[in-house]
């Protein structure tokens, strides 16, 4: 509003600001919705503020609401996967654990080759990412140990081993995305989780959401400057832009509450 030389929010300025960010109309609509909420708050106190109308930007359905797993949930999923027959169970158990502790995308884990693991450095090299870039993912020592154990078991496939992929099927091939998803869905149903729908998990990809939310929650609780460190998390996750990582702030009520607590000392009590 300073740029527009106005002391009040106007619909024209708000729409212009929302659409100036670039990207898809979904993103513009999300930005405008934030302005609308703040404008409603201001309008109740000073009627001169305008509330921008809804429905200005045509949008597609927003992304599914993530299911946030607890430690117990992840443990049960890994245990259930381990109970599957043949080496498929160990592969699924390892995949679930890897996604939970790294926040990798499912496709990135499937494309992981044996040569992409730096055992001494405790690093994974993620290639052919969503945006065509490579990155390194650091591993905890316990994760390295778990992957080493799986790597030894992988070699037991012997002549059936036909691929350089680290995670392999019972036939010794690279994993098929559809097979992984179908097996995970069966595990979820068997364990009594809510049935996944188009709009709500639990999904395998939600392990990535859970990783991000837990990381940010731990930062807030530890008094870390989240805004200053968020770009590191974006790089770690392979996000093209930090705004993609900011989306996770709305994924958990606990995150919103912690963010509000952090902001309160700076803004004072706006209710007065």
KALINVEN-V944452 format. One record per backbone hydrogen bond with DSSP energy under -1.0 kcal/mol. NH is the residue of the N-H (numbers start at 1). CO is the residue of the C=O. Records with the same first field share a line. If there is no record, write none. Layout:
NH: CO, CO
This chain:
5: 2
6: 1
14: 10
15: 11
16: 12
17: 13
18: 14
19: 15
27: 24
28: 24
29: 25
30: 26
31: 27
32: 28
33: 29
34: 30
35: 31
36: 32
37: 33
38: 34
39: 35
40: 36
41: 37
42: 38
43: 39
44: 40
45: 42
46: 42
49: 46
50: 9
65: 199
74: 70
75: 71
76: 72
77: 73
78: 74
79: 75
80: 76
81: 77
82: 78
83: 79
84: 81
89: 86
91: 87
92: 88
93: 89
94: 90
95: 91
96: 92
97: 93
98: 94
99: 95
100: 96
101: 97
102: 98
103: 99
109: 105
110: 106
111: 107
114: 164
116: 113
117: 114
118: 123
122: 118
123: 118
124: 137
125: 116
126: 135
129: 133
132: 129
135: 126
137: 124
139: 122
144: 140
145: 141
146: 142
147: 143
148: 144
149: 145
150: 146
151: 147
152: 148
153: 149
154: 150
155: 151
156: 153
157: 154
158: 155
160: 157
161: 158
162: 172
166: 112
169: 173
172: 169
180: 176
181: 177
182: 178
183: 179
184: 180
185: 181
186: 182
187: 183
188: 184
189: 185
190: 186
191: 187
192: 189
193: 188
197: 200
201: 65
207: 204
208: 205
209: 205
210: 206
211: 207
212: 208
213: 209
214: 210
215: 211
216: 212
217: 213
218: 214
219: 215
220: 216
221: 217
222: 218
223: 220
224: 219
226: 224
229: 225
230: 226
232: 229
233: 229
234: 230
235: 231
236: 232
237: 233
238: 234
239: 234
244: 241
246: 242
248: 245
249: 246
250: 247
251: 248
256: 252
257: 253
258: 254
259: 255
260: 256
261: 257
262: 258
263: 259
264: 260
266: 263
267: 263
268: 264
272: 269
